C-alpha cells in the first residue's frame, strides 16, 4: 500500500505557537483554508482510493477539498489524532516545560514506549492507536490511502515504523502545515518512506545513512 500522511492546514494555535491537542480543537485560519484548497492539485498525481482524517476539526476541514475533488468520503478515526500533550496542553511551544512534549514523542519513536506524557498517554498507547488505523486501511485493499493527521503524530509514527527514517532525521525535519510524507509497505512487511516534504528519502543502504534526505 502507498500511504500518504498529510499534516493539517494552519490553525490559530499554530500561529500562537501553543500546544493544542485537545479534541475537537480549533479550525483553520484563512491561510489554512488556502492550504487545504491547494491539496487536490498538490496530490493530483496520486491515485487516492481512500481518505482518512482524525477526530479533530482541523484535519477534517483540511481533508474536505480533497474529498470533494476525488468524490471520496472522509473516514474519521480517533487513532490518527494528535499525540496528547496531557498536562502540557496550551503551553507556549518554546517554553521549557513544553519541550518535554517533543522529547517524549521522540523517546517513543526510539523505543522508550513505556514513558508517559505528563497527564497523557504513553508510547505503547499512541503507537497502537495509529497502527490500528493504518492496519484498517491496509485491510481495505486500497492501493493508495491518504490520511490527514498531525505533525508530531506523523513524525513519531514514521520514525518508529519506517525502516529508513531514524529519530534524528524526524527530529530535524518538522513538517509544515499540509506537509506530506509518502510511505510504501504494509503492517506485515514494514514501511519505507519514499519522500518527506517533497524530498526523496534514501532507502536504507542506498545513497547514505538511513533517513538522509537526498537532493
KASUL-V215022 format. One record per pair of residues at least 12 apart in sequence whose C-alpha atoms are under 10 Angstrom apart, sorted by the first residue. I is the first residue (numbers start at 0). GAP is how many residues later the second one is. D is the distance in Angstrom with one decimal. If there is no record, write none. Layout:
BEGIN
I|GAP|D / I|GAP|D
END
This chain:
BEGIN
0|133|10.0 / 0|136|8.8 / 0|137|6.5 / 0|138|9.7 / 0|140|8.2 / 0|141|7.1 / 0|142|5.0 / 0|143|5.8 / 0|144|7.4 / 0|182|8.3 / 0|183|5.7 / 0|184|5.5 / 0|185|6.1 / 0|186|9.5 / 0|190|9.3 / 1|44|9.4 / 1|45|9.5 / 1|46|9.0 / 1|136|9.2 / 1|140|8.7 / 1|141|6.1 / 1|142|4.5 / 1|143|6.3 / 1|144|8.5 / 1|180|7.2 / 1|181|5.8 / 1|182|4.5 / 1|183|6.7 / 1|184|8.6 / 1|189|9.5 / 1|190|9.9 / 1|191|9.8 / 1|192|9.4 / 2|45|9.3 / 2|131|8.5 / 2|134|9.1 / 2|135|9.1 / 2|139|9.8 / 2|140|8.5 / 2|141|5.9 / 2|142|5.1 / 2|143|6.0 / 2|144|7.6 / 2|178|8.2 / 2|179|5.8 / 2|180|5.0 / 2|181|6.0 / 2|182|8.0 / 2|183|9.1 / 2|188|9.2 / 2|189|9.9 / 2|190|9.1 / 2|191|9.8 / 3|39|9.4 / 3|42|9.0 / 3|44|8.8 / 3|47|9.4 / 3|140|7.5 / 3|141|6.1 / 3|142|4.5 / 3|143|6.2 / 3|144|8.4 / 3|176|6.7 / 3|177|5.9 / 3|178|4.6 / 3|179|6.4 / 3|180|8.7 / 3|189|9.8 / 3|190|9.9 / 3|191|9.6 / 4|47|9.6 / 4|48|10.0 / 4|140|8.6 / 4|141|5.9 / 4|142|5.0 / 4|143|6.1 / 4|144|6.7 / 4|145|8.7 / 4|146|9.5 / 4|148|10.0 / 4|149|6.8 / 4|150|9.7 / 4|153|9.3 / 4|173|9.3 / 4|174|8.3 / 4|175|5.6 / 4|176|5.1 / 4|177|6.3 / 4|178|8.1 / 4|191|9.6 / 5|33|9.4 / 5|47|9.4 / 5|53|9.0 / 5|56|9.2 / 5|57|9.1 / 5|140|7.2 / 5|141|6.0 / 5|142|4.7 / 5|143|5.9 / 5|144|7.5 / 5|145|8.4 / 5|148|8.1 / 5|169|9.0 / 5|170|9.7 / 5|171|8.4 / 5|172|5.6 / 5|173|5.8 / 5|174|4.6 / 5|175|6.6 / 5|176|8.7 / 5|191|9.4 / 6|51|9.6 / 6|52|7.7 / 6|55|8.7 / 6|140|8.6 / 6|141|5.8 / 6|142|5.2 / 6|143|4.8 / 6|144|5.6 / 6|145|9.1 / 6|146|9.2 / 6|147|7.6 / 6|148|9.9 / 6|168|7.1 / 6|169|7.4 / 6|170|5.6 / 6|171|4.6 / 6|172|5.5 / 6|173|6.6 / 6|174|8.7 / 7|19|10.0 / 7|20|8.7 / 7|24|8.0 / 7|25|9.9 / 7|27|8.7 / 7|28|7.7 / 7|45|9.2 / 7|46|9.8 / 7|48|9.8 / 7|49|9.6 / 7|50|6.1 / 7|51|5.1 / 7|52|8.4 / 7|53|8.3 / 7|54|5.7 / 7|55|8.0 / 7|139|9.7 / 7|140|6.1 / 7|141|6.1 / 7|142|6.1 / 7|143|7.9 / 7|167|9.9 / 7|168|8.9 / 7|169|5.7 / 7|170|5.2 / 7|171|8.0 / 7|172|9.7 / 8|18|9.0 / 8|19|6.4 / 8|20|8.0 / 8|21|9.6 / 8|22|7.7 / 8|23|4.3 / 8|24|6.8 / 8|25|8.2 / 8|26|5.8 / 8|27|6.0 / 8|28|9.5 / 8|30|9.7 / 8|49|6.9 / 8|50|7.5 / 8|51|10.0 / 8|52|8.3 / 8|53|5.9 / 8|54|9.3 / 8|139|9.5 / 8|140|9.9 / 8|141|9.4 / 8|167|8.6 / 8|168|4.8 / 8|169|5.3 / 8|170|8.8 / 9|16|9.9 / 9|17|8.5 / 9|18|5.7 / 9|19|5.9 / 9|20|8.3 / 9|21|6.5 / 9|22|4.1 / 9|23|7.8 / 9|24|9.2 / 9|25|7.7 / 9|26|9.0 / 9|48|8.2 / 9|52|9.2 / 9|166|8.7 / 9|167|5.6 / 9|168|8.0 / 10|14|9.3 / 10|15|6.5 / 10|16|6.0 / 10|17|4.4 / 10|18|5.2 / 10|19|8.8 / 10|20|8.5 / 10|21|6.4 / 10|22|9.2 / 10|47|7.2 / 10|166|8.9 / 11|14|7.1 / 11|15|7.6 / 11|16|6.8 / 11|17|6.0 / 11|18|9.5 / 11|20|9.1 / 12|12|9.1 / 12|13|7.4 / 12|14|9.3 / 12|15|9.3 / 12|16|9.4 / 12|77|8.5 / 12|79|9.7 / 12|80|9.9 / 13|12|9.8 / 13|14|9.6 / 13|15|9.3 / 13|18|10.0 / 13|79|9.3 / 13|163|9.0 / 14|14|8.8 / 15|74|9.9 / 15|76|7.9 / 15|77|8.8 / 16|73|9.1 / 16|74|8.7 / 16|75|6.0 / 16|76|5.4 / 16|77|7.7 / 17|70|9.7 / 17|71|7.9 / 17|72|5.3 / 17|73|5.5 / 17|74|4.4 / 17|75|4.8 / 17|76|8.2 / 17|77|9.4 / 17|80|8.7 / 18|65|9.4 / 18|66|7.2 / 18|67|9.9 / 18|69|7.3 / 18|70|5.2 / 18|71|4.7 / 18|72|5.6 / 18|73|6.5 / 18|74|5.8 / 18|75|9.6 / 18|79|7.6 / 18|82|8.8 / 19|62|8.9 / 19|63|9.9 / 19|64|8.6 / 19|65|7.6 / 19|66|9.8 / 19|68|8.9 / 19|69|5.6 / 19|70|5.3 / 19|71|8.1 / 19|72|9.6 / 19|73|9.5 / 20|35|8.8 / 20|60|8.4 / 20|61|5.9 / 20|62|6.8 / 20|63|5.5 / 20|64|6.1 / 20|65|8.1 / 20|67|9.4 / 20|68|6.4 / 20|69|8.0 / 20|129|9.6 / 21|34|8.2 / 21|59|9.4 / 21|60|8.4 / 21|61|9.4 / 21|62|7.1 / 21|63|8.1 / 21|64|8.5 / 21|67|7.5 / 21|68|9.0 / 22|31|9.7 / 22|32|7.1 / 22|33|5.6 / 22|34|8.0 / 22|55|9.5 / 22|58|8.5 / 22|59|9.0 / 22|61|9.4 / 23|30|9.5 / 23|31|6.6 / 23|32|4.5 / 23|33|5.6 / 23|34|8.3 / 23|35|10.0 / 23|57|9.6 / 24|30|9.2 / 24|31|5.9 / 24|32|6.1 / 24|33|7.2 / 24|34|9.9 / 25|30|8.0 / 25|31|6.4 / 25|32|6.3 / 25|33|9.9 / 26|29|8.7 / 26|30|5.7 / 26|31|4.9 / 26|32|8.6 / 26|33|9.1 / 26|34|7.3 / 26|35|9.3 / 27|29|8.4 / 27|30|6.0 / 27|31|9.1 / 27|33|7.4 / 27|34|8.1 / 28|29|9.6 / 30|146|9.8 / 31|26|8.8 / 31|29|9.1 / 31|30|7.8 / 31|145|7.7 / 31|146|8.5 / 32|25|9.7 / 32|28|7.8 / 32|29|7.2 / 32|32|9.3 / 33|28|9.4 / 34|27|7.8 / 34|30|9.9 / 34|142|7.6 / 34|143|6.6 / 34|144|9.8 / 35|22|9.8 / 35|23|9.4 / 35|24|9.9 / 35|25|7.5 / 35|26|4.7 / 35|27|6.9 / 35|28|7.8 / 35|29|6.4 / 35|30|7.8 / 35|141|9.2 / 35|142|7.2 / 36|24|9.7 / 36|25|7.7 / 36|26|9.0 / 36|27|8.5 / 36|28|5.6 / 36|29|7.6 / 36|32|9.8 / 37|24|9.7 / 37|27|8.2 / 37|28|8.7 / 37|140|9.1 / 38|23|8.2 / 38|24|8.3 / 38|25|9.7 / 38|26|7.4 / 38|27|6.3 / 38|30|9.6 / 38|139|7.6 / 38|140|9.8 / 39|23|9.4 / 39|24|9.9 / 39|25|6.9 / 39|26|5.0 / 39|27|8.5 / 39|28|9.0 / 39|29|6.5 / 39|30|8.1 / 40|25|8.8 / 40|28|9.3 / 41|24|9.9 / 41|136|9.7 / 41|138|9.7 / 42|23|8.6 / 42|103|9.6 / 42|137|9.4 / 43|22|9.6 / 43|25|9.7 / 43|26|9.7 / 45|98|7.6 / 45|99|9.3 / 45|100|9.2 / 46|23|9.4 / 46|95|9.9 / 46|96|8.1 / 46|97|6.3 / 46|98|8.5 / 46|99|9.7 / 47|18|9.7 / 47|19|9.8 / 47|22|8.0 / 47|24|9.0 / 47|94|8.3 / 47|95|7.7 / 47|96|5.0 / 47|97|5.6 / 47|98|6.5 / 48|21|8.7 / 48|22|9.7 / 48|23|7.7 / 48|91|10.0 / 48|92|9.4 / 48|93|5.8 / 48|94|6.8 / 48|95|5.7 / 48|96|5.9 / 48|97|8.1 / 49|17|9.1 / 49|20|9.6 / 49|22|6.9 / 49|23|7.8 / 49|24|7.8 / 49|25|8.0 / 49|87|7.9 / 49|90|8.9 / 49|91|9.7 / 49|92|6.6 / 49|93|8.7 / 49|94|7.0 / 49|95|4.9 / 49|96|6.4 / 49|97|8.4 / 50|12|7.7 / 50|13|9.7 / 50|15|8.5 / 50|16|7.1 / 50|19|9.5 / 50|21|6.8 / 50|22|6.9 / 50|23|5.3 / 50|24|6.2 / 50|25|8.8 / 50|86|9.2 / 50|93|9.1 / 50|94|6.0 / 50|95|4.9 / 50|96|5.8 / 50|97|7.8 / 51|15|9.5 / 51|20|9.7 / 51|21|8.4 / 51|22|5.3 / 51|23|4.5 / 51|24|5.8 / 51|25|7.1 / 51|28|8.7 / 51|81|8.9 / 51|82|9.8 / 51|85|8.8 / 51|93|7.8 / 51|94|6.2 / 51|95|4.5 / 51|96|6.1 / 51|97|8.4 / 52|21|6.5 / 52|22|6.2 / 52|23|5.0 / 52|24|6.4 / 52|25|8.4 / 52|26|9.5 / 52|27|7.3 / 52|28|8.1 / 52|93|8.6 / 52|94|5.7 / 52|95|4.8 / 52|96|6.2 / 52|97|9.6 / 53|20|9.5 / 53|21|8.3 / 53|22|5.4 / 53|23|5.0 / 53|24|5.4 / 53|25|7.0 / 53|26|5.2 / 53|27|4.8 / 53|28|8.1 / 53|79|10.0 / 53|93|8.2 / 53|94|6.9 / 53|95|6.0 / 53|96|8.5 / 54|20|9.7 / 54|21|5.9 / 54|22|5.9 / 54|23|5.1 / 54|24|8.3 / 54|25|8.0 / 54|26|6.2 / 54|27|9.3 / 54|94|9.4 / 55|20|9.0 / 55|21|9.3 / 55|22|8.2 / 55|24|9.4 / 55|25|6.5 / 55|26|8.2 / 55|93|8.8 / 55|94|9.5 / 57|90|9.1 / 57|91|9.0 / 57|92|9.2 / 58|17|9.3 / 58|21|9.8 / 58|22|8.6 / 58|23|9.9 / 58|88|9.0 / 58|89|5.5 / 58|90|6.1 / 58|91|7.8 / 58|119|9.7 / 59|14|7.6 / 59|15|9.3 / 59|16|7.8 / 59|88|7.6 / 59|89|9.2 / 60|87|9.6 / 61|86|7.3 / 61|87|9.5 / 61|115|9.9 / 61|116|8.1 / 62|12|9.9 / 62|83|9.2 / 62|84|8.4 / 62|85|6.3 / 62|86|9.5 / 65|80|9.8 / 73|72|9.9 / 73|73|9.3 / 73|74|9.7 / 74|62|9.9 / 74|72|9.0 / 75|57|9.9 / 75|71|9.6 / 75|72|9.7 / 76|52|9.5 / 76|53|9.4 / 76|55|9.8 / 76|56|7.1 / 76|70|9.8 / 76|72|10.0 / 77|51|7.9 / 77|52|8.6 / 77|55|8.5 / 78|46|9.7 / 78|47|8.0 / 78|48|8.9 / 78|49|8.2 / 78|50|4.5 / 78|51|4.9 / 78|52|7.9 / 78|53|7.0 / 78|54|6.0 / 78|55|9.0 / 78|70|9.6 / 79|46|8.9 / 79|47|9.5 / 79|49|7.1 / 79|50|5.2 / 79|51|8.7 / 79|52|9.0 / 79|53|6.9 / 79|54|8.7 / 79|67|8.1 / 79|68|8.2 / 79|69|5.8 / 79|70|7.7 / 79|73|7.4 / 79|74|8.6 / 79|77|9.8 / 80|45|9.4 / 80|48|9.1 / 80|49|8.2 / 80|67|9.2 / 80|68|6.2 / 80|69|6.7 / 80|70|9.9 / 80|71|9.9 / 80|72|7.4 / 80|73|9.7 / 81|44|9.2 / 81|48|9.9 / 81|67|7.0 / 81|68|5.3 / 81|69|7.6 / 81|70|6.8 / 81|71|5.6 / 81|72|8.6 / 82|18|9.1 / 82|19|9.9 / 82|22|8.0 / 82|34|9.2 / 82|37|8.7 / 82|38|7.9 / 82|39|9.4 / 82|40|9.3 / 82|42|9.9 / 82|43|6.8 / 82|44|9.6 / 82|47|9.9 / 82|67|8.2 / 82|68|9.1 / 82|69|6.7 / 82|70|5.7 / 82|71|9.5 / 82|73|9.1 / 83|17|9.0 / 83|21|9.9 / 83|33|7.7 / 83|34|9.5 / 83|35|8.9 / 83|36|5.9 / 83|37|6.5 / 83|38|9.2 / 83|42|8.6 / 83|68|9.8 / 83|69|9.4 / 84|13|8.7 / 84|15|9.3 / 84|16|6.4 / 84|17|9.4 / 84|19|9.8 / 84|20|9.7 / 84|32|6.6 / 84|33|7.4 / 84|34|7.7 / 84|35|6.1 / 84|36|8.2 / 85|15|9.2 / 85|30|9.6 / 85|31|6.5 / 85|32|5.9 / 85|33|4.5 / 85|34|4.1 / 85|35|7.5 / 86|14|9.9 / 86|30|8.1 / 86|31|5.6 / 86|32|4.9 / 86|33|7.0 / 87|12|8.3 / 87|13|7.3 / 87|29|8.5 / 87|30|7.1 / 87|31|8.0 / 87|32|8.8 / 88|12|9.3 / 88|29|9.9 / 88|30|9.6 / 88|31|9.7 / 99|17|8.2 / 99|18|8.7 / 100|16|7.0 / 100|17|8.6 / 100|51|9.3 / 101|15|9.8 / 101|50|7.6 / 101|54|9.3 / 101|69|8.5 / 102|14|9.7 / 102|68|9.3 / 103|12|7.6 / 103|13|6.5 / 103|14|9.3 / 103|18|8.8 / 103|19|8.5 / 103|52|9.9 / 104|12|8.3 / 104|17|9.1 / 104|18|7.7 / 104|21|9.5 / 104|47|7.3 / 104|48|8.2 / 104|50|8.8 / 104|51|6.2 / 104|52|9.4 / 104|62|10.0 / 104|66|9.6 / 105|17|9.5 / 105|46|9.0 / 105|49|8.5 / 105|50|6.2 / 105|51|9.5 / 105|53|8.2 / 105|54|8.8 / 105|60|9.9 / 105|61|6.5 / 105|62|8.8 / 105|64|8.4 / 105|65|7.3 / 106|16|8.4 / 106|49|9.0 / 106|53|9.8 / 106|60|8.6 / 107|14|7.9 / 107|15|5.1 / 107|16|8.0 / 107|18|8.8 / 107|19|8.5 / 107|48|7.3 / 107|49|9.0 / 107|51|9.4 / 107|52|7.7 / 107|59|9.6 / 108|14|7.9 / 108|18|8.8 / 108|46|8.6 / 108|47|5.3 / 108|48|6.8 / 108|49|8.2 / 108|50|5.7 / 108|51|4.4 / 108|52|8.2 / 108|57|8.5 / 108|58|6.6 / 108|61|9.4 / 109|46|8.9 / 109|49|7.8 / 109|50|6.6 / 109|56|8.2 / 109|57|6.4 / 109|58|9.6 / 110|12|8.4 / 110|13|9.4 / 110|49|7.6 / 111|12|8.9 / 112|12|8.4 / 112|13|8.8 / 112|14|8.5 / 122|33|9.5 / 122|34|10.0 / 125|27|8.4 / 125|30|9.4 / 125|31|8.8 / 126|26|8.9 / 126|29|8.5 / 126|30|6.7 / 126|33|8.5 / 126|34|9.3 / 127|29|10.0 / 129|23|8.3 / 129|24|9.3 / 129|27|7.5 / 130|26|8.4 / 130|30|9.2 / 130|56|7.9 / 131|55|9.5 / 132|14|9.5 / 133|13|8.9 / 133|52|8.6 / 133|53|7.6 / 134|51|7.9 / 134|52|6.2 / 134|53|9.1 / 135|51|9.8 / 136|49|9.8 / 137|47|9.2 / 137|48|6.7 / 137|49|7.5 / 137|50|9.8 / 138|47|9.4 / 138|48|9.5 / 142|41|9.9 / 143|39|9.9 / 143|40|9.1 / 144|37|9.9 / 145|34|9.7 / 145|35|10.0 / 145|36|9.0 / 146|33|9.8 / 147|30|8.4 / 147|31|10.0 / 147|32|9.2 / 148|29|9.4 / 149|25|9.1 / 149|27|8.9 / 149|28|9.3 / 149|29|9.8 / 150|23|7.4 / 150|24|6.0 / 150|25|7.9 / 150|26|8.0 / 150|27|9.2 / 150|28|8.5 / 150|29|9.8 / 151|18|9.5 / 151|19|9.6 / 151|22|8.4 / 151|23|8.6 / 153|16|9.4 / 153|20|9.9 / 153|21|8.7 / 153|26|9.3 / 153|27|8.0 / 154|12|8.6 / 154|14|9.4 / 154|15|5.7 / 154|16|7.7 / 154|18|8.6 / 154|19|7.7 / 154|20|8.0 / 154|26|8.9 / 154|41|9.9 / 155|14|7.5 / 155|15|8.8 / 156|13|9.8 / 157|12|7.9 / 157|23|8.5 / 157|24|9.7 / 157|25|8.5 / 157|33|8.4 / 157|34|8.8 / 157|35|7.7 / 158|12|8.9 / 158|34|9.5 / 158|52|8.8 / 159|31|9.9 / 160|26|9.1 / 160|29|7.0 / 160|30|6.3 / 160|31|8.2 / 160|32|9.4 / 161|21|7.8 / 161|22|9.0 / 161|23|9.0 / 161|28|6.9 / 161|29|4.6 / 161|30|4.8 / 161|31|6.1 / 161|32|9.8 / 161|41|9.9 / 161|42|9.9 / 161|48|9.9 / 161|49|9.1 / 162|27|7.2 / 162|28|6.1 / 162|29|5.5 / 162|30|7.7 / 162|40|8.0 / 162|41|6.9 / 162|47|7.7 / 162|48|8.5 / 163|27|8.3 / 163|28|5.9 / 163|29|6.5 / 163|30|9.1 / 163|37|7.6 / 163|38|7.1 / 163|39|5.6 / 163|40|5.0 / 163|41|8.7 / 163|42|9.8 / 163|45|8.3 / 163|46|4.7 / 163|47|5.0 / 163|48|8.2 / 164|26|9.7 / 164|27|7.8 / 164|28|6.9 / 164|29|9.9 / 164|31|9.7 / 164|36|7.9 / 164|37|8.9 / 164|38|8.7 / 164|39|8.4 / 164|44|9.4 / 164|45|5.9 / 164|46|4.0 / 164|47|7.7 / 164|48|9.4 / 165|43|9.4 / 165|44|6.6 / 165|45|5.5 / 165|46|8.8 / 166|44|8.4 / 167|43|8.2 / 167|44|9.7 / 168|41|8.7 / 168|42|5.7 / 168|43|6.9 / 168|44|8.4 / 169|26|9.4 / 169|41|8.0 / 169|42|9.9 / 172|23|8.6 / 172|24|8.8 / 172|40|9.8 / 173|22|9.8 / 173|23|9.1 / 174|21|8.4 / 174|22|6.8 / 175|21|8.1 / 177|19|9.0 / 178|17|8.0 / 178|18|5.4 / 178|19|8.2 / 179|15|8.0 / 179|16|6.3 / 179|17|5.1 / 179|18|7.2 / 179|19|9.9 / 180|12|7.2 / 180|13|7.7 / 180|14|5.7 / 180|15|4.5 / 180|16|6.0 / 180|17|7.9 / 180|18|9.3 / 180|19|9.9 / 180|20|9.8 / 181|12|5.5 / 181|13|5.3 / 181|14|6.6 / 181|15|8.6 / 181|16|8.9 / 181|18|9.5 / 181|19|9.6 / 182|12|7.2 / 182|13|8.9 / 182|18|9.8 / 191|12|8.7 / 191|19|9.9 / 192|18|8.5 / 193|19|9.9 / 194|18|8.2 / 194|19|9.5 / 195|15|9.8 / 195|17|7.8 / 196|16|9.9 / 197|15|9.7 / 198|13|9.8 / 198|14|6.1 / 198|15|6.6 / 198|16|6.8 / 199|12|8.8 / 199|13|5.8 / 199|14|5.6 / 199|15|7.1 / 200|12|4.7 / 200|13|6.1 / 200|14|9.1 / 201|12|6.5 / 201|13|10.0
END
